[in-house]
Amino acid sequence: RNGIGLRPLGSSAAEFEQDLLSNLYYRRGTTVESASAQDAYESLVLTVRDRLAERRARTTAAHYAANPRWVYYLSAEYLLGRQLEQNILYSGTGEIATAAMKALGVSPEEMDELDIEPGLGNGGLGRLAACLVDAMATLDIPAIGYGIRYDFGIFKQTFVDGAQVEKPDDWTFQGNPWEFPAPDDRQTVFFYGHTTRDEAGRTKWIPGEIVLGEPSHMLVPGYGTETVNIVRLWRARGSESSFDLERFSAGQYAEAVQEAVRAENISKVLYPDDSTELGRELRLKQQYFLVSCSLRDILRRFRLWGGPLTDFPAKSVIQLNDTHPSLAIPELMRLLVDEEGLGWDEAWLLTQRTFAYTCHTLLPEALETWPVALFERLLPRHLEIIYEINQRLLDEVRSRYPGDIDRVRRMSLIQEAPERRVRMAHLAVAGTSAVNGVAELHSQLLAETTLHDFATMWPGKFRNVTNGVSPRRFLRIANPALSELITSALGDSRWAGDLDRLRGLERFADDPAFLRSWRDIKRANKARLGLGDPDALMDVMVKRFHEYKRQQLKLLHVITQYHRIKDNPGGDHVPRTVLFAGKAAPAYHAAKSIIRLINAVAATIEADPAVTPYLKVVFPPNYNVTLGELIIPAADLSEQISLAGKEASGTGNMKLALNGALTIGTLDGANIEIRERVGAENFFLFGLDTPAATELKASGYHPRSYYERDPELRAALDAIMSGAFGGVGKEVAESLLNWDEYLTLADFRAYAECQEAVDRAWQDQTAWTKASLLNTARAGYFSADRTVSDYASTIWHVEPVRVTRD
Ligand SMILES: CCc1ccc([C@H](C)CC(=O)N[C@@H]2O[C@H](CO)[C@@H](O)[C@H](O)[C@H]2O)cc1
């Protein structure tokens, strides 16, 4: 019997197989003979899940005994990726699971195919949340990730005539065996209505609509440790009384269920925009739903230990993943003042000490602001609280900067014109004790521009925590061949839990045999991807589509390469496969035009036998975590070409460098830190830096002048405008010639020259492979474990709690 009074689940192959069979018989109600692949998959999941659940039980016991300070990560998005392979690795059941699958007559690949990826996020922010909760568990930090269990995740991307067409992502169509529904922990959430004051002057919120939040959680095991944390996801349900039986028996079937449908709509679908706020009412309802359920659950958990409310910040730190959950600040104030009866000042101190805010963007259009009128209707009490917070903030501003009314107007939580809107970033800064950017340049620019007034008034609040990625998912699992080579070179696999150990690979940088193996594995990963000649340079640009990320710059260069090959068919052109992948927000038409043009250029090149030996453009649809795990290990060149000052950090850049891709990039986001750590000689740098870009824009930027003085650029744009690529893309060329907000044309020549340097470097495969190895060897800093230990020591001030095996 182990520490939790349970007979430990066996770790032998026979015991695992026994458990698998009993799950097949008793939990799937079928037999080996009549089992479907889905039956086998679900039984396998339950067998692995049980072993993690046992560790979860011991984790809970250890956490309860330790009564630690908890980290609560509030995020509207989690891109968790497939769970099976990860949970098999983290539960150490690799061999016995494979043997048991064989006994059942199914293959690991077949099981992985049935393992659905929960697409509960858009891109960088959502995947970062997943990497960070993985690292928190690995570092034995007691933590819970709170989010929304959307019925429909990020849309599935298909191409029709090269154009993106979105399909709904009904990810739980087959159910989700990895989750534990916990309806008994449901919470009640209010919307609309009005507020009243009772005789004691206490405010009461009389809601107009009541919705239930039902949680289900997924296990988040740590790597190389016993800790198993959870991600708790909320789903909206109608209250008991939401089904109107009278109307139903009167035959008004739709009306009878409309209240329940309205409620369930709140967690129906993820908003697919990743950098432009659309100000939809349902999105604000989603955000409040998340924070109200989560804060009530956090307070319920706090009460389990029964300390005074003044202890709350000492026992809970809540990290806000961007402004999307920033309503948690006025919500905690409402709970402390209206429900717990605390005074405002005391409640405000507790609130500020509890919250911390991470900003993930610099784009003005991505900074959320909500109409005051909508707040008035949907969250009347919160608007009152926000006004009070604002009153006190502006009093402090006035006292610190007497007479500086412009500063008061700039810093106010309320934008007054053209429409009265609540500035969520200002609320997030005012209501937290720590504000961080996600890369050094980003944090610097936040303090110098977007949040300058606040950084001036509260310099101590502002810091940087550079992003990181999970080395388990994006190297150990995604690139097993390279992982094996690294483990054999370093003597053990401790690097997966301590990534700085990769530096040990430097001693093989001049070892021809090792470099040969390194190169062969990259080639094999390209063959595994199967999207082009494995001997060609695999040039990869994978990320969401946005004009600031400049997929259009990459495309102009592809067209230039195409022209160069056409103009000089016999020339010694370096064969390249250019891979684009990524989704565009459905309403983002400029991005969708670029996607369509890329597919048209790809088709034109594919149809030209004079060019295909040297150039191939591929665009696999529906880029997600799983496809990323296949593409990233196969990349030779990593495209990180955003306009300097626009990409907050990037995390794809880290995953690609970790897998031995060389980066061609600008001095933007974490590219700067990657270049500093892997060595400038192992990085292809080009383009305007942030000050130069700002200067060029300020001094009047005329994109057409670059077109006129650069013949290759002119030829590329003329080709598009002449309809050379299936007649599509004219709007892309016109917007570049007339507007070009992200200085694409200004950086074109430098980029083209840098790509020539890439071609020259590729010619020396030994030198290239050495640089590739050094990128991996020096990427240790970009582990999410380092990121989390930075958060833990500089913002959360939490200690790990060890979980024993028995
Ligand atoms: C309101 C709509 C909306 C939705 C999502 C977002 C996210 C903040 C966008 C996002 O994913 N940002 C990315 O976050 C990554 C993790 O920190 C960074 O690495 C990327 O540079 C940043 O673009 C902004 C606005």
PDBQT file of the ligand as one rigid body, heavy atoms in Angstrom, charges set to zero:
ROOT
HETATM    1  C1  LIG A 901      -7.923  40.338 -28.398  1.00  0.00    +0.000 C 
HETATM    2  C2  LIG A 901      -7.371  39.429 -29.393  1.00  0.00    +0.000 C 
HETATM    3  C3  LIG A 901      -6.028  38.889 -29.025  1.00  0.00    +0.000 A 
HETATM    4  C4  LIG A 901      -5.873  37.516 -28.837  1.00  0.00    +0.000 A 
HETATM    5  C5  LIG A 901      -4.615  37.019 -28.527  1.00  0.00    +0.000 A 
HETATM    6  C6  LIG A 901      -3.565  37.887 -28.381  1.00  0.00    +0.000 A 
HETATM    7  C7  LIG A 901      -2.240  37.289 -28.019  1.00  0.00    +0.000 C 
HETATM    8  C8  LIG A 901      -1.548  38.101 -27.024  1.00  0.00    +0.000 C 
HETATM    9  C9  LIG A 901      -1.417  37.180 -29.211  1.00  0.00    +0.000 C 
HETATM   10  C10 LIG A 901      -0.229  36.266 -28.986  1.00  0.00    +0.000 C 
HETATM   11  O1  LIG A 901      -0.360  35.083 -29.059  1.00  0.00    +0.000 OA
HETATM   12  N1  LIG A 901       0.922  36.894 -28.765  1.00  0.00    +0.000 N 
HETATM   13  C11 LIG A 901       2.137  36.147 -28.864  1.00  0.00    +0.000 C 
HETATM   14  O2  LIG A 901       2.483  35.674 -27.571  1.00  0.00    +0.000 OA
HETATM   15  C12 LIG A 901       3.646  34.859 -27.614  1.00  0.00    +0.000 C 
HETATM   16  C13 LIG A 901       3.873  34.288 -26.214  1.00  0.00    +0.000 C 
HETATM   17  O3  LIG A 901       4.339  35.268 -25.367  1.00  0.00    +0.000 OA
HETATM   18  C14 LIG A 901       4.865  35.644 -28.128  1.00  0.00    +0.000 C 
HETATM   19  O4  LIG A 901       5.959  34.785 -28.222  1.00  0.00    +0.000 OA
HETATM   20  C15 LIG A 901       4.557  36.255 -29.486  1.00  0.00    +0.000 C 
HETATM   21  O5  LIG A 901       5.610  37.097 -29.889  1.00  0.00    +0.000 OA
HETATM   22  C16 LIG A 901       3.258  37.048 -29.424  1.00  0.00    +0.000 C 
HETATM   23  O6  LIG A 901       2.865  37.504 -30.717  1.00  0.00    +0.000 OA
HETATM   24  C17 LIG A 901      -3.696  39.243 -28.551  1.00  0.00    +0.000 A 
HETATM   25  C18 LIG A 901      -4.969  39.763 -28.882  1.00  0.00    +0.000 A 
ENDROOT
TORSDOF 0
